[in-house]
């Protein structure tokens, strides 16, 4: 570690020696309350500018009041280091004739009777208290005070405290023989180390947001003039504000300058405890910041290069805190808001950084602020006139929210619609702070929905249709606009799966519980087929309340080797069996399927075993972990042109899988202007400067085909059981929670058409792919139709109806009077039927007649008849 040493400068020592001269004030020390530095004044007859040797080019003198004076108290002033100055504008008291004195500005002080080195003058001086001591705390905390000099001995002869002129003046007896007081030989004097000769008035600033350059209380001043100019470098720029030195953005301090320099801040946002680190670059090494550079060889660090420096960089760090009270659109999080006519938006007030609890809570809370809300356009929208910040209810401190509501559309969109704010407060911290205004546009270009349900199996149906329109007052500013949609997959949420667990034949058996018409899942741990597929993040809830689970513990492992070392981390397995033992009502275990990156499979077994090893159950079940799908794009979204005669409609060109089936998933579509296809530059302004002009749309795309492969059976004479397929299965893939990450609920509408009357009616609905009609009339003819209805949140999609299923209602019925006719009793024409089937011919005669005989049969039959019957 490099030790910061500072710069060595030559000094001349002046040993003040008391004498018996009648003249009292040969040497004086004066301290002005408004100045950071005290002064040493020496009669020119004793020590003048020509007495300072040339080798002491900085004209630095050590005044020694310690070695030759006796009977003085330890801890009082012993020595001071000062620099000759011809700038005596600060010493203008009528009682002090500066023409008689050489003036020296004090740089460092050493106390009497202690071995410590000189210390810099580093206490921030703000005022003198009742005891004449300086108030303020800054770094080394040392300076001349009323009690710095012993008033009881022969150390001084006079003290003047002026309340009118605000100074303390000490006068000393001193010999006038120059040879006794100082030696001008270079070899007989010492070199002294100087560092950090920049006085910091304040290095901390907190205030509220204001626009433009804000003068801070953070100031600094050179304690002795610089021989060369100094460049000020801010090495920690931040985006929340710009740090400026002095109002004219001065970044260079000219040579021979001891003026006070002030930091200004130009903020653009709130920030808490931000650190500004300044570095100083100068050919005057006393005011050059030392920044060491290191290289490392074989594990050892070496200093590669360095320059002499008099400034320790760790000291020149300033702390900035800007709290900013803002009002923004709660949805867009911007100071712009777009309303549809008659619509409303929430405006949220918040403070950055979030110090509302710090300011308005705690033991000594500040009173909440009243923010005045000025509606510049009361004829276009409404908003309340005041709001209290923060909102404090039931000891909960939160951000207040107000509602802005549109009442009419502006006639000219070139007019700025503003909401402005002001704060009335007696708290100094909040005086003059500004809350940025909100810019409002009413119904410029707006979207009719933020959710869209799409069926890609039916010529791409949108439910609802997504459209972008321009309101009255906007359209005349609009030539034409084109939009583009960029879609990304919505992250899937986890699914819950419920299983019953019981012990059968000394083996675990788990059964998947579902109301859906899907293949049942039953796994016996001792069988060959023992695997289940599970997506990462899903919850598998095993009900272990069956009494057969007593004395057993279903456990989970990362390997097929069942040992305690391989047990799955407890964060993924939630037991309640510590409270409710297995085999008791309410007992369950929840498995949170781990990430695929952590494990590709989970193994289930009985471990640890029951009361003894002989109780352990046989077999293992494997849950294979599947990765959640990522970056699924359901297709390409395009929009028709928006112009003065139309709205813009969204369309999708779906992506397809390897089976040429459109991809099903939920995407987030962000809509923005296509600048290449937009004619009016004015369009950009219509969006009130929002980065994303329209809210995102959640698009759920499914492949909802019409039901097919309808079949029926007749039972109980007139009960019709109808079954159908869905993409050759019993359930749509998107509705099966074990097949997709975006499960959609589905039900089915069953319609019946009476063939005789052609009247179609809705019979009922079903959650599975079967339905029983108990209202059919025997011997009637019907057509049945099925349609699927998918539900997603508040939206529904209905598929096309299936092809007709014809049903003649009868079931193995015998007709006692022969085949049906109008009288049900024509025994000669209709013979009795023993079966009822749609394969029976319903239009031909039941008995053979002459028209169906062969020629030989006709001849034979006619030959046997009498002549009168031929």
ROVEXFI-109699 format. One record per residue (C-alpha): x, y, z; residue in three letters. Coordinates in steps of 0.05 Angstrom, whole numbers, padded with zeros to 5 digits, always signed. Example, Ala and Ser with C-alpha at 12.3 -4.5 7.8 and 13.67 -1.06 7.14 Angstrom:
% residues 2
+00246-00090+00156ALA +00273-00021+00143SER 
This chain:
% residues 870
+00000+00000+00000UNK +00028+00068-00020UNK +00032+00119+00037UNK +00012+00190+00019UNK +00068+00237+00040UNK +00054+00305+00011UNK +00105+00356-00014UNK +00167+00381+00023UNK +00178+00456+00023UNK +00234+00498+00054UNK +00216+00541+00114UNK +00249+00595+00156UNK +00239+00591+00231UNK +00222+00654+00271UNK +00232+00642+00347UNK +00192+00695+00382UNK +00232+00716+00444UNK +00201+00758+00499UNK +00235+00821+00520UNK +00226+00881+00566UNK +00211+00932+00513UNK +00155+00978+00529UNK +00125+00970+00461UNK +00073+00915+00466UNK +00048+00894+00398UNK +00113+00877+00360UNK +00080+00810+00341UNK +00005+00798+00335UNK -00043+00742+00317UNK -00111+00762+00293UNK -00171+00718+00278UNK -00231+00742+00238UNK -00295+00703+00243UNK -00313+00711+00170UNK -00245+00685+00146UNK -00220+00614+00148UNK -00148+00634+00161UNK -00117+00673+00218UNK -00059+00721+00207UNK +00008+00734+00240UNK +00029+00807+00239UNK +00103+00825+00252UNK +00131+00895+00256UNK +00168+00909+00191UNK +00227+00935+00233UNK +00234+00864+00259UNK +00218+00823+00197UNK +00203+00849+00127UNK +00199+00820+00058UNK +00272+00833+00044UNK +00291+00790+00105UNK +00263+00728+00071UNK +00320+00692+00036UNK +00315+00673-00037UNK +00319+00598-00023UNK +00252+00604+00012UNK +00214+00616-00053UNK +00145+00603-00023UNK +00159+00653+00033UNK +00138+00604+00087UNK +00155+00619+00160UNK +00149+00577+00223UNK +00131+00623+00282UNK +00155+00589+00345UNK +00120+00613+00408UNK +00139+00551+00447UNK +00214+00545+00457UNK +00230+00613+00488UNK +00167+00629+00526UNK +00157+00601+00596UNK +00099+00589+00644UNK +00049+00573+00590UNK -00003+00518+00593UNK +00003+00454+00553UNK -00048+00449+00498UNK -00046+00523+00480UNK -00017+00547+00415UNK +00057+00530+00408UNK +00077+00541+00335UNK +00044+00564+00270UNK +00066+00558+00198UNK +00047+00618+00156UNK +00060+00647+00087UNK +00077+00719+00072UNK +00021+00755+00034UNK +00014+00825+00007UNK -00062+00815+00003UNK -00085+00852+00065UNK -00156+00870+00042UNK -00184+00826+00097UNK -00149+00866+00151UNK -00185+00933+00148UNK -00197+00950+00221UNK -00181+01022+00238UNK -00144+01001+00300UNK -00093+00962+00260UNK -00043+01000+00218UNK -00023+00947+00168UNK +00029+00993+00137UNK +00073+00979+00198UNK +00068+00903+00193UNK +00089+00845+00150UNK +00028+00800+00143UNK +00030+00724+00142UNK -00029+00678+00127UNK -00031+00619+00177UNK -00030+00550+00143UNK -00017+00500+00199UNK -00017+00499+00275UNK +00019+00459+00329UNK -00005+00457+00401UNK +00044+00469+00459UNK +00071+00412+00500UNK +00053+00355+00453UNK +00096+00315+00406UNK +00045+00313+00349UNK +00061+00344+00283UNK +00031+00407+00254UNK -00041+00401+00232UNK -00077+00435+00175UNK -00128+00489+00188UNK -00188+00446+00170UNK -00246+00464+00215UNK -00305+00494+00180UNK -00316+00562+00212UNK -00389+00584+00211UNK -00394+00628+00273UNK -00367+00639+00343UNK -00407+00613+00402UNK -00416+00648+00469UNK -00348+00624+00493UNK -00314+00654+00432UNK -00301+00585+00402UNK -00311+00569+00329UNK -00371+00526+00313UNK -00369+00471+00261UNK -00337+00404+00250UNK -00293+00388+00190UNK -00236+00338+00182UNK -00178+00354+00231UNK -00218+00404+00272UNK -00162+00454+00290UNK -00158+00530+00286UNK -00145+00592+00329UNK -00198+00602+00382UNK -00207+00649+00441UNK -00172+00599+00487UNK -00116+00580+00441UNK -00066+00626+00477UNK -00048+00627+00551UNK -00071+00693+00582UNK -00038+00683+00650UNK +00036+00681+00634UNK +00085+00725+00596UNK +00065+00693+00530UNK +00026+00754+00509UNK +00013+00824+00536UNK -00053+00842+00505UNK -00119+00812+00481UNK -00175+00847+00446UNK -00242+00815+00431UNK -00283+00857+00384UNK -00357+00839+00378UNK -00367+00898+00332UNK -00313+00879+00283UNK -00317+00805+00299UNK -00245+00788+00311UNK -00198+00766+00367UNK -00130+00800+00370UNK -00070+00776+00410UNK -00009+00822+00421UNK +00060+00795+00442UNK +00123+00824+00473UNK +00181+00808+00429UNK +00254+00828+00422UNK +00271+00870+00362UNK +00341+00841+00350UNK +00335+00803+00283UNK +00395+00760+00296UNK +00363+00735+00360UNK +00297+00718+00327UNK +00316+00681+00262UNK +00374+00653+00222UNK +00370+00662+00146UNK +00421+00608+00130UNK +00388+00551+00091UNK +00427+00497+00127UNK +00403+00522+00194UNK +00329+00516+00176UNK +00283+00457+00163UNK +00242+00428+00107UNK +00169+00417+00124UNK +00117+00370+00091UNK +00054+00403+00062UNK -00008+00368+00038UNK -00082+00381+00027UNK -00074+00457+00024UNK -00146+00462-00001UNK -00197+00481+00052UNK -00266+00448+00044UNK -00324+00489+00071UNK -00375+00434+00064UNK -00375+00367+00029UNK -00448+00348+00037UNK -00510+00376+00003UNK -00583+00356+00003UNK -00640+00393-00028UNK -00703+00386-00070UNK -00707+00386-00146UNK -00701+00452-00183UNK -00686+00464-00256UNK -00622+00496-00279UNK -00557+00504-00241UNK -00567+00502-00166UNK -00515+00534-00121UNK -00494+00485-00066UNK -00463+00498+00002UNK -00403+00458-00021UNK -00343+00505-00029UNK -00268+00501-00028UNK -00210+00550-00024UNK -00135+00545-00033UNK -00099+00560+00033UNK -00038+00588-00004UNK -00033+00615-00075UNK -00019+00565-00130UNK +00042+00579-00173UNK +00010+00547-00234UNK -00062+00539-00259UNK -00102+00480-00234UNK -00150+00437-00277UNK -00209+00408-00238UNK -00229+00338-00260UNK -00294+00303-00240UNK -00277+00229-00246UNK -00346+00203-00225UNK -00397+00231-00274UNK -00468+00207-00262UNK -00531+00210-00305UNK -00575+00241-00251UNK -00540+00309-00252UNK -00481+00349-00278UNK -00430+00377-00229UNK -00405+00448-00246UNK -00351+00489-00213UNK -00373+00562-00207UNK -00430+00591-00248UNK -00390+00600-00311UNK -00373+00526-00311UNK -00301+00542-00292UNK -00257+00481-00294UNK -00190+00517-00288UNK -00166+00557-00228UNK -00116+00609-00252UNK -00048+00618-00218UNK -00042+00658-00154UNK -00114+00647-00135UNK -00143+00640-00066UNK -00216+00656-00082UNK -00273+00614-00057UNK -00299+00565-00109UNK -00371+00539-00107UNK -00400+00475-00135UNK -00464+00481-00175UNK -00508+00421-00193UNK -00553+00416-00254UNK -00601+00359-00236UNK -00647+00317-00279UNK -00669+00266-00228UNK -00668+00248-00155UNK -00607+00215-00125UNK -00587+00194-00055UNK -00516+00197-00026UNK -00483+00203-00094UNK -00408+00212-00089UNK -00371+00264-00131UNK -00296+00252-00132UNK -00253+00310-00155UNK -00181+00306-00179UNK -00135+00366-00190UNK -00082+00369-00243UNK -00028+00423-00241UNK +00045+00435-00253UNK +00045+00461-00182UNK +00057+00394-00148UNK +00026+00421-00084UNK -00041+00421-00119UNK -00034+00359-00162UNK -00072+00296-00143UNK -00028+00235-00137UNK -00059+00175-00174UNK -00012+00116-00169UNK -00008+00063-00223UNK +00010-00009-00206UNK +00033-00070-00244UNK +00033-00141-00216UNK +00089-00191-00229UNK +00090-00261-00198UNK +00037-00241-00149UNK +00073-00178-00125UNK +00049-00108-00139UNK +00098-00055-00162UNK +00088+00019-00170UNK +00096+00032-00245UNK +00095+00107-00245UNK +00077+00165-00200UNK +00084+00240-00194UNK +00096+00281-00131UNK +00031+00307-00104UNK +00004+00350-00047UNK -00068+00326-00049UNK -00096+00262-00020UNK -00152+00241-00068UNK -00194+00208-00014UNK -00208+00275+00018UNK -00239+00310-00042UNK -00304+00271-00045UNK -00370+00308-00041UNK -00437+00278-00023UNK -00499+00297-00063UNK -00571+00281-00047UNK -00628+00307-00090UNK -00698+00286-00073UNK -00746+00295-00131UNK -00821+00294-00123UNK -00852+00272-00188UNK -00921+00261-00216UNK -00926+00209-00272UNK -00975+00167-00310UNK -00980+00104-00268UNK -00982+00059-00330UNK -00929+00090-00375UNK -00886+00115-00316UNK -00874+00179-00356UNK -00892+00253-00348UNK -00936+00246-00409UNK -01006+00216-00410UNK -01052+00198-00468UNK -01127+00196-00455UNK -01184+00172-00498UNK -01244+00218-00497UNK -01284+00202-00434UNK -01227+00158-00409UNK -01185+00166-00346UNK -01115+00152-00322UNK -01083+00148-00254UNK -01028+00198-00236UNK -00980+00175-00182UNK -00938+00220-00138UNK -00873+00193-00112UNK -00806+00217-00086UNK -00738+00196-00114UNK -00700+00169-00077UNK -00755+00139-00035UNK -00743+00178+00030UNK -00816+00189+00046UNK -00812+00144+00107UNK -00747+00178+00129UNK -00777+00248+00123UNK -00849+00236+00143UNK -00843+00177+00191UNK -00801+00161+00251UNK -00799+00196+00319UNK -00799+00268+00293UNK -00835+00264+00227UNK -00846+00324+00181UNK -00917+00345+00167UNK -00943+00318+00101UNK -00940+00367+00043UNK -00999+00397+00008UNK -00987+00397-00067UNK -01029+00446-00107UNK -01051+00418-00175UNK -01063+00470-00229UNK -01106+00446-00288UNK -01086+00491-00346UNK -01141+00462-00390UNK -01203+00452-00346UNK -01248+00447-00408UNK -01212+00386-00434UNK -01200+00343-00372UNK -01215+00342-00298UNK -01168+00331-00239UNK -01172+00348-00165UNK -01141+00413-00140UNK -01097+00387-00084UNK -01064+00324-00059UNK -01029+00308+00006UNK -00959+00278+00000UNK -00947+00225+00023UNK -01011+00187+00037UNK -01010+00165+00110UNK -01065+00117+00130UNK -01063+00069+00190UNK -00989+00085+00199UNK -00975+00062+00127UNK -00938+00114+00085UNK -00952+00106+00011UNK -00953+00145-00054UNK -01018+00184-00066UNK -01056+00174-00132UNK -01103+00222-00166UNK -01148+00211-00227UNK -01145+00252-00290UNK -01208+00245-00333UNK -01219+00268-00404UNK -01283+00308-00417UNK -01272+00332-00489UNK -01222+00330-00546UNK -01178+00391-00558UNK -01193+00430-00621UNK -01119+00442-00636UNK -01067+00391-00620UNK -01012+00443-00625UNK -01034+00470-00558UNK -00997+00441-00499UNK -01043+00411-00448UNK -01010+00417-00381UNK -01019+00400-00308UNK -00972+00439-00263UNK -00956+00433-00189UNK -00932+00476-00132UNK -00918+00465-00058UNK -00936+00512-00001UNK -00893+00496+00059UNK -00856+00528+00117UNK -00804+00472+00117UNK -00739+00501+00089UNK -00721+00434+00058UNK -00782+00437+00012UNK -00783+00510-00005UNK -00775+00528-00078UNK -00771+00456-00101UNK -00805+00440-00167UNK -00849+00383-00190UNK -00843+00373-00265UNK -00907+00386-00303UNK -00947+00331-00338UNK -00962+00338-00412UNK -01029+00310-00432UNK -01056+00289-00500UNK -01128+00270-00508UNK -01147+00212-00554UNK -01092+00224-00604UNK -01080+00153-00627UNK -01106+00098-00584UNK -01113+00023-00581UNK -01180-00010-00571UNK -01154-00067-00527UNK -01093-00094-00493UNK -01113-00168-00499UNK -01125-00209-00560UNK -01149-00282-00567UNK -01133-00313-00635UNK -01157-00378-00668UNK -01108-00396-00723UNK -01150-00456-00744UNK -01208-00414-00770UNK -01180-00364-00821UNK -01147-00328-00762UNK -01201-00300-00719UNK -01185-00244-00670UNK -01226-00238-00607UNK -01230-00180-00600UNK -01203-00149-00664UNK -01143-00104-00649UNK -01149-00036-00680UNK -01112+00030-00676UNK -01152+00093-00689UNK -01144+00168-00688UNK -01195+00212-00653UNK -01227+00276-00677UNK -01177+00333-00672UNK -01121+00285-00688UNK -01139+00261-00757UNK -01129+00327-00791UNK -01057+00326-00769UNK -01049+00256-00795UNK -01029+00240-00866UNK -01016+00165-00856UNK -00981+00121-00806UNK -00956+00050-00807UNK -00941+00009-00746UNK -00897-00051-00730UNK -00906-00103-00676UNK -00849-00138-00641UNK -00870-00199-00602UNK -00836-00238-00546UNK -00859-00298-00507UNK -00896-00286-00442UNK -00860-00325-00388UNK -00903-00385-00367UNK -00931-00390-00297UNK -00925-00454-00259UNK -00980-00507-00259UNK -01007-00548-00201UNK -01017-00623-00207UNK -01051-00665-00155UNK -01036-00739-00141UNK -01065-00789-00093UNK -01014-00834-00059UNK -01028-00902-00029UNK -00990-00966-00015UNK -01012-01028-00054UNK -00976-01095-00048UNK -00917-01063-00012UNK -00908-01012-00068UNK -00925-00938-00075UNK -00981-00924-00125UNK -00993-00852-00147UNK -01054-00831-00188UNK -01061-00764-00224UNK -01126-00729-00204UNK -01159-00691-00261UNK -01228-00672-00286UNK -01204-00668-00358UNK -01216-00721-00411UNK -01144-00743-00416UNK -01109-00809-00407UNK -01105-00827-00334UNK -01036-00829-00301UNK -01027-00886-00252UNK -00956-00907-00232UNK -00937-00967-00190UNK -00865-00958-00167UNK -00851-01032-00178UNK -00872-01034-00252UNK -00829-01022-00312UNK -00867-00959-00336UNK -00851-00913-00278UNK -00834-00845-00310UNK -00872-00779-00311UNK -00853-00716-00350UNK -00855-00650-00311UNK -00838-00578-00330UNK -00790-00540-00286UNK -00823-00496-00234UNK -00889-00536-00231UNK -00919-00558-00165UNK -00933-00632-00155UNK -00978-00641-00095UNK -00980-00711-00067UNK -01039-00727-00021UNK -01010-00777+00030UNK -01071-00779+00075UNK -01089-00851+00056UNK -01080-00895+00117UNK -01035-00942+00079UNK -00981-00887+00080UNK -00972-00894+00155UNK -00900-00905+00175UNK -00875-00888+00105UNK -00845-00824+00078UNK -00847-00808+00004UNK -00779-00777-00010UNK -00744-00745-00069UNK -00673-00754-00095UNK -00627-00728-00149UNK -00601-00797-00166UNK -00628-00868-00172UNK -00581-00885-00115UNK -00626-00875-00055UNK -00584-00847+00001UNK -00589-00787+00047UNK -00532-00755+00009UNK -00575-00752-00054UNK -00638-00723-00024UNK -00666-00663-00061UNK -00654-00596-00029UNK -00708-00578+00021UNK -00725-00513-00016UNK -00758-00557-00069UNK -00796-00604-00022UNK -00849-00578+00026UNK -00872-00628+00078UNK -00929-00616+00126UNK -00920-00685+00156UNK -00882-00656+00215UNK -00949-00631+00238UNK -00995-00680+00203UNK -00964-00749+00197UNK -00971-00790+00134UNK -01035-00831+00135UNK -01074-00777+00170UNK -01125-00729+00140UNK -01092-00668+00110UNK -01024-00699+00101UNK -00989-00677+00037UNK -00922-00665+00004UNK -00909-00611-00048UNK -00853-00619-00098UNK -00829-00556-00133UNK -00797-00583-00196UNK -00725-00557-00198UNK -00694-00522-00258UNK -00672-00567-00314UNK -00603-00537-00310UNK -00597-00565-00240UNK -00625-00634-00251UNK -00655-00672-00310UNK -00695-00721-00266UNK -00722-00730-00196UNK -00728-00799-00165UNK -00784-00818-00116UNK -00777-00872-00064UNK -00794-00892+00007UNK -00735-00864+00046UNK -00719-00862+00101UNK -00757-00927+00113UNK -00809-00937+00167UNK -00798-00965+00236UNK -00748-01016+00210UNK -00714-01032+00145UNK -00763-01087+00130UNK -00819-01036+00124UNK -00787-01001+00066UNK -00829-01001+00002UNK -00804-01029-00064UNK -00790-00991-00128UNK -00772-00922-00153UNK -00812-00872-00195UNK -00777-00823-00241UNK -00801-00752-00257UNK -00765-00728-00319UNK -00755-00652-00318UNK -00772-00614-00382UNK -00745-00545-00397UNK -00797-00490-00401UNK -00801-00467-00474UNK -00769-00400-00488UNK -00771-00349-00544UNK -00834-00377-00574UNK -00859-00332-00630UNK -00930-00346-00653UNK -00920-00308-00717UNK -00909-00242-00752UNK -00955-00184-00734UNK -00971-00131-00786UNK -01018-00071-00786UNK -01057-00039-00841UNK -01045+00035-00855UNK -01077+00086-00810UNK -01103+00147-00848UNK -01159+00197-00847UNK -01211+00148-00874UNK -01195+00083-00837UNK -01169+00050-00774UNK -01108+00005-00771UNK -01124-00069-00762UNK -01074-00120-00735UNK -01061-00184-00774UNK -01018-00245-00760UNK -00980-00292-00805UNK -00974-00352-00759UNK -00911-00393-00751UNK -00921-00468-00758UNK -00889-00529-00726UNK -00861-00591-00761UNK -00932-00617-00771UNK -00952-00552-00805UNK -00996-00535-00745UNK -00994-00462-00723UNK -00953-00451-00660UNK -00993-00440-00597UNK -00968-00394-00541UNK -00978-00327-00508UNK -00937-00269-00535UNK -00928-00197-00514UNK -00932-00151-00575UNK -00901-00081-00570UNK -00929-00033-00622UNK -00889+00026-00648UNK -00886+00071-00708UNK -00854+00045-00771UNK -00817+00109-00789UNK -00801+00083-00858UNK -00876+00078-00875UNK -00902+00139-00838UNK -00915+00202-00878UNK -00928+00254-00825UNK -00872+00277-00779UNK -00928+00303-00735UNK -00943+00231-00715UNK -00885+00231-00667UNK -00915+00289-00629UNK -00983+00256-00626UNK -00954+00205-00578UNK -00935+00259-00527UNK -00863+00240-00531UNK -00874+00170-00504UNK -00820+00121-00523UNK -00873+00067-00535UNK -00934+00104-00561UNK -00984+00048-00551UNK -00990-00001-00494UNK -00967-00072-00504UNK -01017-00125-00525UNK -01020-00195-00495UNK -01035-00242-00553UNK -01058-00314-00539UNK -01056-00355-00602UNK -01089-00424-00603UNK -01107-00475-00656UNK -01181-00488-00643UNK -01205-00537-00696UNK -01277-00558-00701UNK -01295-00625-00667UNK -01292-00685-00715UNK -01302-00760-00718UNK -01370-00756-00684UNK -01403-00822-00664UNK -01464-00843-00623UNK -01496-00901-00586UNK -01569-00909-00566UNK -01589-00937-00499UNK -01651-00938-00455UNK -01692-00934-00519UNK -01684-00858-00530UNK -01618-00838-00495UNK -01564-00816-00544UNK -01491-00817-00523UNK -01450-00773-00570UNK -01374-00774-00573UNK -01325-00735-00614UNK -01251-00725-00627UNK -01208-00663-00623UNK -01149-00665-00670UNK -01155-00741-00666UNK -01150-00738-00590UNK -01195-00730-00531UNK -01172-00660-00513UNK -01140-00601-00547UNK -01065-00596-00535UNK -01071-00524-00509UNK -01123-00547-00458UNK -01082-00604-00432UNK -01041-00580-00373UNK -00991-00636-00384UNK -00978-00617-00456UNK -00970-00541-00455UNK -00946-00484-00411UNK -01005-00439-00430UNK -01067-00478-00408UNK -01134-00453-00435UNK -01202-00475-00408UNK -01249-00507-00459UNK -01321-00530-00459UNK -01366-00556-00515UNK -01435-00534-00540UNK -01481-00590-00565UNK -01535-00571-00616UNK -01592-00615-00642UNK -01631-00606-00706UNK -01700-00638-00716UNK -01697-00665-00787UNK -01772-00659-00796UNK -01777-00586-00775UNK -01705-00562-00789UNK -01705-00528-00720UNK -01636-00525-00687UNK -01631-00516-00612UNK -01575-00515-00560UNK -01582-00579-00518UNK -01527-00564-00467UNK -01453-00561-00454UNK -01399-00610-00433UNK -01330-00604-00404UNK -01307-00669-00436UNK -01314-00698-00506UNK -01378-00737-00492UNK -01451-00717-00481UNK -01516-00755-00467UNK -01581-00730-00497UNK -01639-00754-00452UNK -01693-00714-00487UNK -01694-00748-00556UNK -01761-00776-00581UNK -01762-00848-00602UNK -01763-00863-00676UNK -01745-00789-00693UNK -01690-00768-00739UNK -01639-00716-00714UNK -01575-00681-00735UNK -01525-00666-00679UNK -01471-00612-00683UNK -01413-00597-00634UNK -01374-00532-00627UNK -01316-00518-00580UNK -01311-00456-00536UNK -01243-00434-00508UNK -01239-00387-00449UNK -01180-00342-00431UNK -01191-00291-00376UNK -01253-00252-00399UNK -01247-00271-00473UNK -01276-00330-00510UNK -01267-00362-00579UNK -01317-00408-00611UNK -01296-00459-00663UNK -01334-00476-00726UNK -01389-00527-00716UNK -01374-00599-00732UNK -01404-00636-00791UNK -01474-00662-00777UNK -01483-00729-00742UNK -01549-00763-00765UNK -01585-00805-00713UNK -01648-00847-00721UNK -01673-00859-00651UNK -01686-00932-00638UNK -01651-00987-00598UNK -01664-01062-00615UNK -01740-01048-00615UNK -01789-01102-00640UNK -01849-01075-00679UNK -01907-01121-00657UNK -01952-01097-00713UNK -01899-01103-00767UNK -01862-01045-00798UNK -01889-00976-00782UNK -01942-00945-00825UNK -01995-00892-00811UNK -02038-00942-00773UNK -01981-00983-00741UNK -02024-01045-00759UNK -02015-01064-00832UNK -01994-01137-00819UNK -01998-01158-00890UNK -01953-01104-00918UNK -01903-01099-00860UNK -01871-01158-00826UNK -01845-01154-00755UNK -01772-01127-00746UNK -01727-01157-00693UNK -01673-01102-00697UNK -01671-01027-00706UNK -01614-01000-00747UNK -01601-00944-00795UNK -01577-00998-00844UNK -01650-01022-00854UNK -01678-00998-00920UNK -01734-00951-00901UNK -01766-00941-00970UNK -01772-01009-01005UNK -01825-01063-00995UNK -01813-01116-00943UNK -01844-01173-00983UNK -01823-01195-01053UNK -01873-01177-01108UNK -01880-01191-01182UNK -01836-01134-01201UNK -01778-01166-01167UNK -01788-01237-01199UNK -01744-01265-01254UNK -01775-01279-01322UNK -01776-01354-01309UNK -01811-01342-01243UNK -01862-01297-01274UNK -01877-01348-01329UNK -01883-01405-01279UNK -01929-01364-01233UNK -01975-01342-01289UNK -01980-01412-01318UNK -02007-01439-01253UNK -02063-01387-01249UNK -02131-01398-01278UNK -02146-01363-01342UNK -02190-01311-01311UNK -02134-01291-01261UNK -02076-01287-01311UNK 
